[in-house]
């Protein structure tokens, strides 16, 4: 497996892992008592769903801006890890957001360069 595919799978593992962990934790493992579950899911999940289509299709630009989304969930994980009783949930969010961030960053870098080189080669072939 080459580095590009490994980065692709790391980023998607982080993305889907965050989605699954947020849903499981909020709905089943530790449902909130003071806030509606639907409201929490409505505030946390749509941001993760935004880059999903582009990431599934392997678009480097989408992976590039998905790193910013991963940073938001990293901050959320640090906040959750600081709350007593939610350390494990926060740690999971931190690990998955770092996996998504590093995978997205590496994939965007590798594939962006590869696509740019392919476009430059096509342009030089067209000019000849």
DAGIQUI-V502903 format. One record per residue. RES is the residue in three letters. OMEGA is omega in degrees with one decimal (999 if undefined). BURIAL is 1 if it has 9 or more other ideal C-beta (glycine too) atoms within 8 Angstrom, else 0. Layout:
res;omega;burial
RES;OMEGA;BURIAL
RES;OMEGA;BURIAL
//
This chain:
res;omega;burial
UNK;-180.0;0
UNK;-174.2;0
UNK;-179.7;0
UNK;179.2;1
UNK;178.4;0
UNK;178.4;1
UNK;178.0;1
UNK;-178.6;1
UNK;175.3;1
UNK;-179.2;1
UNK;179.6;1
UNK;176.1;1
UNK;177.1;1
UNK;-179.4;1
UNK;-177.9;1
UNK;175.9;0
UNK;177.7;1
UNK;179.5;1
UNK;-177.6;1
UNK;-178.5;0
UNK;179.7;1
UNK;-179.6;1
UNK;-178.3;1
UNK;-177.0;1
UNK;-175.8;1
UNK;-174.7;1
UNK;-168.7;0
UNK;-171.7;0
UNK;-178.9;0
UNK;-179.0;0
UNK;-180.0;0
UNK;179.9;1
UNK;-175.2;0
UNK;-177.5;0
UNK;177.6;0
UNK;-178.8;0
UNK;-179.2;1
UNK;179.6;0
UNK;179.3;0
UNK;178.7;1
UNK;179.4;1
UNK;179.4;0
UNK;-173.3;0
UNK;-172.3;1
UNK;-175.7;1
UNK;179.3;0
UNK;177.2;0
UNK;-178.7;1
UNK;-178.7;0
UNK;-176.5;0
UNK;-171.4;1
UNK;-177.0;1
UNK;179.8;0
UNK;178.6;1
UNK;178.8;1
UNK;178.8;0
UNK;175.6;0
UNK;-179.6;0
UNK;-176.5;0
UNK;-179.4;1
UNK;178.7;1
UNK;177.3;1
UNK;179.7;1
UNK;-178.9;1
UNK;175.0;1
UNK;177.3;1
UNK;178.7;1
UNK;177.0;0
UNK;179.5;1
UNK;178.5;1
UNK;176.8;1
UNK;-179.8;1
UNK;172.4;1
UNK;178.4;1
UNK;177.6;0
UNK;177.7;1
UNK;177.3;1
UNK;177.5;1
UNK;179.1;1
UNK;179.9;1
UNK;-179.9;1
UNK;-179.5;0
UNK;-179.2;1
UNK;-179.1;0
UNK;-180.0;0
UNK;-177.1;1
UNK;-178.7;1
UNK;178.2;0
UNK;178.0;1
UNK;178.7;1
UNK;176.3;1
UNK;178.8;1
UNK;179.1;1
UNK;-178.1;1
UNK;-178.2;0
UNK;178.5;1
UNK;175.7;1
UNK;176.4;1
UNK;178.2;1
UNK;-178.6;1
UNK;-176.9;1
UNK;177.7;1
UNK;179.9;1
UNK;-178.9;1
UNK;-178.8;1
UNK;179.6;1
UNK;179.7;1
UNK;-179.3;1
UNK;-176.9;0
UNK;-176.6;1
UNK;176.3;1
UNK;177.1;1
UNK;-179.2;0
UNK;179.7;1
UNK;178.3;1
UNK;178.1;0
UNK;177.1;0
UNK;179.0;0
UNK;177.8;0
UNK;178.6;0
UNK;177.6;0
UNK;-179.9;0
UNK;179.1;0
UNK;176.4;0
UNK;179.6;0
UNK;-178.9;0
UNK;-178.5;0
UNK;999;0
//
